[in-house]
């Protein structure tokens, strides 16, 4: 049995403008999906594997470890992460928690964190927090809070 396929001149398969439009739509869709999927990866890379402890996808929060936290060191990091998330659902919704030790990085009510409440180790080790919605860095959020509004 022989199958024959007939093409009409100007038909949908031959028309270069329609082909270009279809290819453009497919490439745009793939690029947008890849960009969204890569945004969190980009943010993780901006933070760096030595500092990143964990990411809470549901609460859109990065937990990181730094020996100290200051505006001069956090602001450039925040700008890099925000650039990664500018076209992502997390834009202006994400947050960052900075701890002095990886073992302390987490929410205060997590079972593995509760034991660090003794002698206020967890609260003293919570060095800083950034909230993208308010664009505010809070240094020492639990011991001696100092809020700093940043422009970007």
N, C-alpha and C positions, 0 to 999 in steps of 0.2 A: 504494500500500500504506500503510495507516495502522497506526502502532504505539500501543499503549495501555499505560500503566503504571498498575498498581493499587497503592494504598497501603492497608495495614491499620492500623487504629487501634492505637497502642501498638507498632507495628513498629519496627524498628531505625532507620528514617529519620525517624520521627515522635517517638520518645521523647526528650524534652528532656534527660533525665539522661544518656542515652547520648551524645547530641550534645555535651553539655558535657564529658563525660569524654574523648571523642575530641579535641575542640578543645584541652582542657587538656594532653593528652599531646603533641599536635603542637606547641603553643606552648612547652611545657617543653623538648622535644627541640631545637627551633630555638634557643631561648634558651641552652641549655647548649652547643650547638655554636658559636653565635656568641660566647659568653663565652670558650670555649676558644680560638677563632680570634682573638679580640680581646685576649686576655691578653698576648701578646707585643707586640702593637701598643701596648697600654697601657703596658707596661714601657718600650718604646722612647720613647714620649712622655714618660714620667716622667724618663727620662735626659736627653732633649732632643737634637735633631738636631745642635746645635753640639758636643756632647760624644760622642755615639755614633759609634764608628768602624765596628764590625761586630758581628755576632752569629754565634756558632758554634752552630747548632741541634743538631748531634749531641752536642756536649759541654756544651750548655746554659750557654754562657758569653757574657757581654757584654764587649766591649772598648771602653773609653772613654778619652777624653783630658781631662785636667785639668792646669792649671799646677802645682797642688800638691794633696796629699791629707792630710786630717786627719780625725779622728773626728767633729769638729763639722760638717764638710761632707758626709762620706760617710754617716753614720748616717741623716739625713733622707732621702737618696736611696735608701738600702737599704730603709727602711720603705715608701716609695712603690712601689718595684719589687716588694717582697714582697706588698704589698696587691694589686697587679695579678695576681700569680701564685698567690694563695692557693687558687684552685680550679682550678689548671692542673696538668698532669703535672710541671711543673718545680718545683712547691712544695717547698721545702727541699732542692732538688737543684742549683739554679742557682749560678753564680759570676760574679764581676765582676773584671775586671783593669783597673787604672787606669795609664795611661802619660802621661808629660809631653808627648809629641809623637805626633801621629797616625801618623807614619811608623814608629814603634816598636811600635805596637799589634798584637800577634800572638804566636804561639807561637815559642819560641826556635829551632826547627828549620825554620821556613818559609823558603823560598829568598829572599824579599824582606827577611827579618829578619836572616839570617845575617851580612850585611855590616855590621850594627850591633854585632856582638860585638867588633869592633876597638875598643880603648880602653874597653871595658866600657860603651859608650854605651847598649846595650839594657838591661843590668842596672841601670844608674844611672837610667835613664828609667822603670823599672818601679816606680811609686810606691806602689801598694797592691793588695791582693787581698781579695776577700770570698768566703767559702764559706758558703752557706746551710745546708748540712748540719750544720756545726759552729757556725754563727752567730759566726764569727770574722773580724775584719778583721786583716790583716797589713800593717803599714806597712813600706815598704822591704823587700819580701820577699827580695831577693837581696843587698842591700848591708849592711843593719843591721836585721834583722827584729825587729819588735815586734808581738806578737799581743795583740789586744784582743777579749775576749768581749763580745758585746752581747746584750741581753735579747730583742729582737724581730727 
